[in-house]
């Protein structure tokens, strides 16, 4: 069975510093996709970044980068130069098997608080 | 509309009553997913639609939960004889047709259900 694990319930970071949010996954599928979403207190789910299992390079999107270590089955999110607006819940997710229609399996989330 | 629309945004009901939650997907998005998010928790998959059929209902917690989709568009999630443990935010998401493997899910803002 596929599983996503986020071991950090909460994290604090000083404004303008970088922070890494951990995510490990378990799957037996040779091909899979990994996603990060941000959920502010307003509740909306905002897509941040995607990494394919066969991608040779780590994904980057602006201040977000995904540190993909396939052998360790980890897909950590790195946020550079944290801003107060980055305070939110962050969810790591994995795309299920192709016969599951593209659904995402989510971790429990990490609550990030950015201090001024 | 431009995004996934859900209604009602908030619903308070009494234990034992039935509720219906509605999702209007992004036009042309054929895959539709329902998730449940309990307070402070991650997203729990409920059901997936491809067109009007539901190939994966594995996440529905009990036979009190059902969902349908008509015209490949609007979907309704029905909870019968609601219980207090049904209190949660119910999120609907859709996937663009060509994006099952790499595409992100687009989420609505959710329906917050409170069962008294």
Interface residues (C-beta under 8 A of the other chain):
Chain A: X31 X33 X35 X42 X43 X44 X45 X47 X50 X52 X91 X93 X95 X98 X100 X101 X102 X103 X104 X105 X106 X107 X108 X109
Chain B: X31 X33 X35 X41 X42 X43 X44 X45 X48 X50 X55 X56 X89 X91 X93 X95 X99 X100 X101 X102 X103 X104 X105 X106 X107 X109 X110 X112
